[in-house]
Amino acid sequence: RASPSSLDESKLDGFAPLKEIDHSAIFGPGLAPSSLTVSSVKPSAEEGIAPAETVQSFVCREPMLDSSGRMAGYEFMLRKSPRNKVRLETRAVLRLYDEVLLHNMIDMEIGRLLGSRLAFVGISPASIGCRLFEDLPKKGVVLVIRPALELIEQPEEMLAHLKARKEEGFLIALEDFPDVPEMRRFLQVADLAIIDVSSEDSQRLRHMVDSLCSQYPGIKLIAKNVESTEAYEACRKLHFNYFQGPFLTRLEELEQPKVSANHIRLFDLLNLIQKDADITELVNVFKLDPMLTYKFLRYINSAGGGL
């Protein structure tokens, strides 16, 4: 489940404190520094969209875990405003949305926000030749091409664009790709393949994983739409490398750090001391927590207290 992000960098880590993870051993060094935005773009008439329509989008992000259960990165996407009535039916509209997302990613300086975590950016095949990639950070940024099946409509042109993006330093992920011979050239270029595990039974899923790993030994696999911790464990056994889905939100809610009442009173006490509060105010805090009084008396009567 994706969640809207704002300009505040702290919002990026809003689910739970993120653990830094260095992916240099797999993909090379992490990103280099950024912030989040809300975009309102009015498409031009020449793109085949009514000029009166305004495309209002919020940048959203969906977390992704690695096989060890650590936060590996985020996929960034646009969430349309509910008031927007533009239908995503034409390639011109898809390119427009891709450009809005890329502009946001550039303005955000995404590398500074993510550090060594990965940034997954979903784009349509129609935008793979976009010039905006020149200004986007390269290392640690994964271009998620969806639906990848459209690549085979113009195979030579699309393959040239993919190779160019990869030479620039981007990582390439393919999603919604058919099991056809025409797709093999693209999978050979790809660094990652995304599989919707919610739509496949276990036997079919195992066959897909085995087939991909045998034909493309270096490719990394992403399990998408993992709906439960049980499904997560099952996908781990199938040697998926990354995991994305509704179960992550529940997992992160369970992992939210909790501050005990004792710690809160201790912080209150320290704040009062720093403000040179009256002794009566300090006594009132101690009265709220007998254990705090006991520990304090034990400390001042210890050898460390000079007695």
Salt bridges, closest charged atoms under 4 A:
GLU9 OE1 - ARG112 NH1 3.05
ASP13 OD1 - ARG117 NH2 3.79
GLU20 OE2 - ARG117 NH1 3.40
ASP66 OD2 - ARG70 NE 3.90
GLU75 OE2 - ARG146 NH2 2.61
GLU89 OE2 - ARG87 NH1 3.77
GLU109 OE1 - ARG112 NE 3.89
GLU153 OE1 - ARG91 NH2 2.37
GLU156 OE2 - ARG185 NH1 3.10
GLU157 OE2 - HIS161 NE2 3.73
GLU168 OE2 - ARG165 NH2 2.81
GLU175 OE1 - ARG146 NE 2.76
GLU175 OE2 - LYS224 NZ 2.46
ASP191 OD1 - LYS166 NZ 3.44
GLU200 OE1 - ARG204 NE 3.53
GLU233 OE2 - ARG236 NH1 3.59
ASP289 OD2 - ARG265 NH1 3.92
